[in-house]
């Protein structure tokens, strides 16, 4: 549950920018891609799970920690396309590599890519200059329009919704290593992409001005 303590022009401005992006029609040359990341702890069973008489799987409360990885969700809601990257960290340098992957590998033929994401400290375009030579960094950034959700407004990021679906459908149990996690994520991703599961975002700017009126400054 998100909470906004008081009316904020900064929140409203960022929110309306995101909502305006979501009202665009599908354009193959100008895709809208939502990016979000989430940690996943790698846990190994200390004892093998057991089946009860009613078929329920029982897990021992003890487990072995095998580290932490980050799931990067790249979701194009109007195309029903997503890709999940399993990375070791979520720092600015890893984020820069993910942005490069979007531009150079996922959408090499696009004229401009709109990237909707949370406004985190790691999401800094300058980080591309730490990872790549200046010519390559500038070529990547030239093709990206960054749109950031407001503080306390991560619910506006459709990649967050898609991450929630991933966790419910494919990552319920304990997973011990990165390789197995990557395999399970890949299988889920392939099935969902084959079905071209899209997102139908209904909340528009006119709805925000009516339903979230208290967040708007008064005159």
Beta strands, then each sheet from edge to edge (+ up, - down):
strand 1: 32-45
strand 2: 50-51
strand 3: 57-58
strand 4: 63-76
strand 5: 81-87
strand 6: 113-118
strand 7: 144-149
sheet 1: 5+ 4- 1+ 6+ 7+
sheet 2: 2+ 3-
end
